[in-house]
Amino acid sequence: MQEWDHGDELSRYLQWLEEEKGNTNNKEYYSSCNEIDKLADMFIANCHEKFRLEKQESYRRFQEMLARSA
């Protein structure tokens, strides 16, 4: 569950940065864009890790099911 909480936090922060975009000058805007890119990369990496772990767990459950049916 912690991954989802972290993802929700990132989503809210990214939305806030987008809303603030109109209130900043160009230097601050580009700094915000870089920050958004970094946060997006972190979010994507977090999702990939979660998917990898879910795939491993699914494979483990499948193997257990096969062992029970044999």
Residue pairs with C-beta under 8 A, 6 or more apart in sequence:
3 46
3 47
3 49
3 50
6 46
7 43
7 46
7 47
10 39
10 40
10 42
10 43
11 43
13 39
14 36
14 39
14 40
17 32
17 35
17 36
18 36
20 32
21 29
21 32
24 32
